Amino acid sequence: MNNNLIQFLQEDNARWDKIKDLFQEKEIPAKTVLLHEGYIAQYIYFIKKGCLRMWFNNDGKDITFQFFFENQGVASIESFLGNNPSSFSIESIEPTTVIQLSKENFHLLGGNYPQLKEKFQEILLQRMGNYAQLFLSRIKDSPRVRYEDLVENHPEIIQRVPQHYIASYLGITPISLSRIKNNR
């Protein structure tokens, strides 16, 4: 999901001057968990630089199901909006710079700027479409087809993400991923 929410807010200089202090920029080292599975999300993160992943624990096995890069927003939306424990963790893969927005400030902005709510709804609808594509791909496509799709449509994942996370994302072992790569 390409997220231009910050850019959208910055388009109106007068508005941005009033609200920019609600956003906080943070430098995150690699392998830092921003949200732990089972905790309630308190922030939405907008990636300025770096890479984050979403993952969950399945009987002691780390399952990666999504990656996020520059200009994308990340949150456990169900947790953030519904005040429920998150079903997954969010972790940095590489040193990352994020702009974070707290739940309190998110609601403050939404109440004062209806166009922000509309933009956020557009982003959520786009994210839902992406999830549907991922879900269907897991059901109908072989690991080889899913890998070929990554190579063709998401080269940043292949270039920047460690192989064991890519294998987890594809639902295969690192050894199977090596075989697929070697048979290309």
Rosetta blueprint (number, residue, H / E / L):
1 M L
2 N L
3 N L
4 N L
5 L H
6 I H
7 Q H
8 F H
9 L H
10 Q H
11 E L
12 D L
13 N H
14 A H
15 R H
16 W H
17 D H
18 K H
19 I H
20 K H
21 D H
22 L H
23 F E
24 Q E
25 E E
26 K E
27 E E
28 I E
29 P L
30 A L
31 K L
32 T L
33 V E
34 L E
35 L E
36 H L
37 E L
38 G L
39 Y L
40 I E
41 A L
42 Q L
43 Y E
44 I E
45 Y E
46 F E
47 I E
48 K E
49 K E
50 G L
51 C L
52 L E
53 R E
54 M E
55 W E
56 F E
57 N E
58 N E
59 D L
60 G L
61 K E
62 D E
63 I E
64 T E
65 F E
66 Q E
67 F E
68 F E
69 F L
70 E L
71 N L
72 Q L
73 G E
74 V E
75 A L
76 S L
77 I H
78 E H
79 S H
80 F H
81 L H
82 G H
83 N L
84 N L
85 P E
86 S L
87 S L
88 F L
89 S E
90 I E
91 E E
92 S E
93 I L
94 E L
95 P L
96 T E
97 T E
98 V E
99 I E
100 Q E
101 L E
102 S E
103 K H
104 E H
105 N H
106 F H
107 H H
108 L H
109 L H
110 G H
111 G H
112 N H
113 Y L
114 P H
115 Q H
116 L H
117 K H
118 E H
119 K H
120 F H
121 Q H
122 E H
123 I H
124 L H
125 L H
126 Q H
127 R H
128 M H
129 G H
130 N H
131 Y H
132 A H
133 Q H
134 L H
135 F H
136 L H
137 S H
138 R H
139 I H
140 K H
141 D L
142 S L
143 P H
144 R H
145 V H
146 R H
147 Y H
148 E H
149 D H
150 L H
151 V H
152 E H
153 N H
154 H L
155 P H
156 E H
157 I H
158 I H
159 Q H
160 R H
161 V L
162 P L
163 Q H
164 H H
165 Y H
166 I H
167 A H
168 S H
169 Y H
170 L H
171 G L
172 I L
173 T L
174 P H
175 I H
176 S H
177 L H
178 S H
179 R H
180 I H
181 K H
182 N H
183 N L
184 R L
